[in-house]
Amino acid sequence: MPAGGRLLRALCALPLAAGMALAARPAPAQAPDAWPNKPVRLILPFPPGGGTDILGRLIAERLTASLGQPVVTENRGGAGGNVGAEAAARSAPDGYTIVLVAPSLAISPSLYSKLSYDPVRDFAPVSLVATVPNVIITHPSVPANTLAEFIRLAKTKPGGMNFGSGGSGTSNHLAGELFNIVAGVKLVHVPYKGVNLAMNDVLSGQIHFVVIGIPAAAPHIKAGKLRALALVAPQRSAALPEVPTVAEAGLRDFEVTTWYGILAPAGAPRPIVTRLNAEIARTMHSPELKDRLAAMGTDPVTSTPEEFADLITREIAKWGKVVREAGLKAD
């Protein structure tokens, strides 16, 4: 079985969540079989240059060809992905607005006490599209060549070292907090408006540690501008074959998979969701795109709407536990 298939089976092993209803609002007047007859907007809830942006533009380009209408990307960054997610949730449920989401969607309910949208009630899941192994990066000037050496160094400087993220509530923020718990260290969180901005400050030596997707970091690692300490993945990546996994580096119980998926506003007609799901599956598993994603360290992983709904429900529970243990609040 291909790696993507094994990962999808693992992600979807638990029973389907009953709470992710796909028809929470009245359907629009337009007949679903006429869709699409105008451009489709794909909201990207993070700034340009990060993993969501790179993947979203690739998907939009290929969906444009398969749907016969332009799929136009719109970056709506801010508040750890919440600005873009809210914009999508408040859009008309007519199939002409969709959003590419990441684990921050499942983290926000625990982190924000006054979230302006509900990640379960306000969306119609369409499909998973990809998973990306994360890599722990630091600047070459940091006196630690391995993850074990970095942990030993951090333990000598409690509160004296930091980690960057794409903003409070993003997956790299919670990954850093989970690292603090599992490794027994105290790195100070420094949020940015996008993880690519945090990576830029690692490149300049101002930030000590970031957990980031392979696609954004790999070129800098290969150029020697960043040091990769470990992959946060169950196995090594062909994109960075020399980098050990966190388990190989001696750190257990540190699992952070960055997944991406497409949602529509709740109430989007089921025939449109079904059509979009089929086009996404065809797009993500096309040989050309699979090869391009593999070179970036990204695995195409598609699903049914119900399987994606179940993943979101389980991720909300997982990250809620981390938020409580770390005592976090973003309000």
Secondary structure, 3 states (H helix, E strand, C coil): CCHHHHHHHHHCCCCCCCCCCCCCCCCCCCCHHHCCCCCEEEEECCCCCCHHHHHHHHHHHHHHHHHCCCEEEEECCCHHHHHHHHHHHCCCCCCCEEEEECCHHHHHHHHCCCCCCCCCCCEEEEEEEEEECEEEEECCCCCCCCHHHHHHHHHCCCCCCEEEECCCCCHHHHHHHHHHHHHCCCCEEEECCCHHHHHHHHHCCCCCCEEEEHHHHHHHHHCCCCEEEEEECCCCECCECCCCECCCCCCCCCCCCEEEEEEEECCCCHHHHHHHHHHHHHHHCCHHHHHHHHHHCCEECCCCHHHHHHHHHHHHHHHHHHHHHHCCCCC
